Amino acid sequence: MTEFTGRLIKKGNASGKALVSRKPLSFLGGIDPKTGNVIDRESDIYGESVAGKVLVFPYGKGSTVGSYIILWLKKEGVSPTAIINESSEPIVCVGAIISDIPMVDKIDISKIETGDDIIIEGNKVTLSKG
């Protein structure tokens, strides 16, 4: 078991399997807001679903509409349970806040792999290898 302490962006508790992208993510045009599937063909997690996962990626990119895509994912019931970034930026932060999705950053995501079990309690992240 590995523990990290990050910077709290959106307070909350969550758990789930990690879905890790080593590349930055854009929610607008990158994730289908009705299904939660990654539709950006350039993404290293293309075809995967973010629904019910702890979504881990370095940072967000793209349009400010991405915040509303995160909210749309939540309303459709296909959002991630939590978001972990190396370095957050305003689009993803606002999306997590308005969607009530726990979020932390300042985490060394190189230590996390897809399928790992993640528990988030506030700014504490506990990792168990999946």
Buried (B, 14 or more C-beta within 10 A) or exposed (E): EEEBEBEBBBBBEBBBBBBBBEBBBBBBEBBBBEBBBBEBEEBBBEEBBBBBBBBBBBBBBBEEBBBBBBBBBBEBEBBBBBBBBBEBBEBBBBBBBBBEBBBBBBBEBEEBEBEBBBBBEEBBBBBEEE
